[in-house]
Amino acid sequence: MNNQEPVAAAVSRFLAQDSSQSFSSYVIALSGGADSVALLHAFAQQLKKASLRAVYIDHQLQEASSQWATFNQDLCKKLGLKFDVIKVKVADAASLEAEARKARYKAFAGIIGRDECLLTGHHQDDQAETLLLQLFRGAGPKGLSAMPEQAAFGKGVHARPMLQVSKRDILDYCEHYNLPFVEDPSNQDTQYRRNFLRKKVIPLMETEWPEVKATLARASDIQASTQELIEEVASTDFARCFDLDKGLSISSLVALSPVRQTHVLRYWLQQLDQDMPSQKVMDQVLQQMLRSDLDAQPSVSFGHGAIKRFQGYLIWVNDVIDELEPVHETWTADSDLELRCGVKISLNWLKQDSPELVGKPLQVKTRQGGERFRKRNAEHTTSLKNYFQEEGVRPWQRDRALLILFKGEVRAVFTEHLQQG
Ligand SMILES: Nc1ncnc2c1ncn2[C@@H]1O[C@H](COP(=O)(O)OP(=O)(O)OP(=O)(O)O)[C@@H](O)[C@H]1O
């Protein structure tokens, strides 16, 4: 028996809830698979067509990807909907699937406007499978957390209206309305474990626990609220420990229990957009940074930098800063400058920062101490130290700032390579 009701009901529930938010338009992330095709159709039935459009991201990883673009285009034409394709370049990496996802969400983030809502076809089975995959990977509450039905995204919102709808119901919906869809061959190859769960493990579990998918989805919801609580505590602790100019205060950190220390560190690294280190590295950081004697200069490296100790505070130092040797080079300022150390100063930056210097014979140097700086249009010079303080350049980064000199006088300061630490 066909049951198209759950999809239509989920979409109308979503729209009823959302009428208070009044999005100016909805963007369906259309892969061409059954889930997003059903979502597209259900929204097209219940919304004015002018407020709906579909976007397909072409990852250009498979030969058939442009055919899927045509397939999606034809479908939207039949439904009278606007349709766009965005081609993305996926970085070559160990996990192409993860890189493709990153590129996909980046592209979507770039097009979702202030009052717009991105809609994806995630459903209940995705939720259950993801929970089990994460569990077998040994994940904690964060990995086991349910995907939220709605979250801030780009300048707008990302919503998943079908999280409580099963895959079976979605397939029934497509059959009922005679909707064509494509099977992504990558699902067969790269999602081996997900397919194993989907085809073997979950059906077996259902013979004993018929509602297991809904139950797993609930368990995942509980993990999400646990995670929210953890993040709330971590953010409060972090606010107490962190000083914008100095870093993470060791004396404030040691006043916390070890588990809270770990979460503050994770929170900090997340803010810095750094990869999360393993628990082993985390323990090493806590051991060496908080418990070794205060004169030592410990440093724990991972990802693209290191955590170091500096005057009673933990600081994050990027490799690029750490490895920068003293610089003394010339620049005619008519094209980008690539320094021998690999740092690049773009001409565009100079055009915006100090247009009067473009095309002039300039020198690029790291500071030696005592230099003064004449800001653009300023009558008097100020000390570089004052300038660094005003601009929030951290003390440990200042030796790596690049001074741009014209006729022997510092006229601009390049700090874009010094990511916040
Ligand atoms: N190439 C694509 N173009 C547009 N939308 C896509 C594309 N791929 C996936 N989507 C959207 O994302 C939804 C989930 O797709 P899928 O389950 O394949 O994602 P995933 O790779 O598991 O990653 P994630 O769950 O993080 O999105 C689809 O229902 C669809 O709405």
The ligand as an SDF file (V2000), in Angstrom:
LIG
                    3D

 31 33  0  0  0  0  0  0  0  0999 V2000
   25.0430   17.1720   -4.9420 N   0  0  0  0  0  0  0  0  0  0  0  0
   24.0500   17.6640   -4.2020 C   0  0  0  0  0  0  0  0  0  0  0  0
   23.4240   18.7900   -4.5970 N   0  0  0  0  0  0  0  0  0  0  0  0
   22.4280   19.3170   -3.8600 C   0  0  0  0  0  0  0  0  0  0  0  0
   22.0020   18.7900   -2.7090 N   0  0  0  0  0  0  0  0  0  0  0  0
   22.5830   17.6690   -2.2570 C   0  0  0  0  0  0  0  0  0  0  0  0
   23.6420   17.0380   -2.9750 C   0  0  0  0  0  0  0  0  0  0  0  0
   24.0260   15.9500   -2.2900 N   0  0  0  0  0  0  0  0  0  0  0  0
   23.2450   15.8880   -1.1910 C   0  0  0  0  0  0  0  0  0  0  0  0
   22.3740   16.9110   -1.1490 N   0  0  0  0  0  0  0  0  0  0  0  0
   21.3470   17.2170   -0.1210 C   0  0  0  0  0  0  0  0  0  0  0  0
   21.7730   16.6730    1.1260 O   0  0  0  0  0  0  0  0  0  0  0  0
   20.8280   15.6880    1.5570 C   0  0  0  0  0  0  0  0  0  0  0  0
   21.5840   14.5700    2.2470 C   0  0  0  0  0  0  0  0  0  0  0  0
   22.3470   13.9140    1.2980 O   0  0  0  0  0  0  0  0  0  0  0  0
   23.3430   12.7420    1.7040 P   0  0  0  0  0  0  0  0  0  0  0  0
   22.6510   11.8380    2.6780 O   0  0  0  0  0  0  0  0  0  0  0  0
   23.9120   12.1660    0.4590 O   0  0  0  0  0  0  0  0  0  0  0  0
   24.4040   13.6230    2.4500 O   0  0  0  0  0  0  0  0  0  0  0  0
   25.7030   13.1310    3.2180 P   0  0  0  0  0  0  0  0  0  0  0  0
   26.8440   13.0640    2.2610 O   0  0  0  0  0  0  0  0  0  0  0  0
   25.3580   11.9160    4.0020 O   0  0  0  0  0  0  0  0  0  0  0  0
   26.0700   14.3750    4.1350 O   0  0  0  0  0  0  0  0  0  0  0  0
   25.2130   15.2000    5.0940 P   0  0  0  0  0  0  0  0  0  0  0  0
   24.2470   14.2630    5.7630 O   0  0  0  0  0  0  0  0  0  0  0  0
   26.1800   15.8130    6.0300 O   0  0  0  0  0  0  0  0  0  0  0  0
   24.5500   16.2060    4.2030 O   0  0  0  0  0  0  0  0  0  0  0  0
   20.0640   15.2830    0.3020 C   0  0  0  0  0  0  0  0  0  0  0  0
   18.7730   14.7990    0.6310 O   0  0  0  0  0  0  0  0  0  0  0  0
   20.0170   16.5760   -0.4590 C   0  0  0  0  0  0  0  0  0  0  0  0
   18.9860   17.4040    0.0180 O   0  0  0  0  0  0  0  0  0  0  0  0
  1  2  1  0
  2  3  1  0
  2  7  2  0
  3  4  2  0
  4  5  1  0
  5  6  2  0
  6  7  1  0
  6 10  1  0
  7  8  1  0
  8  9  2  0
  9 10  1  0
 10 11  1  0
 11 12  1  0
 11 30  1  0
 12 13  1  0
 13 14  1  0
 13 28  1  0
 14 15  1  0
 15 16  1  0
 16 17  2  0
 16 18  1  0
 16 19  1  0
 19 20  1  0
 20 21  2  0
 20 22  1  0
 20 23  1  0
 23 24  1  0
 24 25  2  0
 24 26  1  0
 24 27  1  0
 28 29  1  0
 28 30  1  0
 30 31  1  0
M  END
$$$$
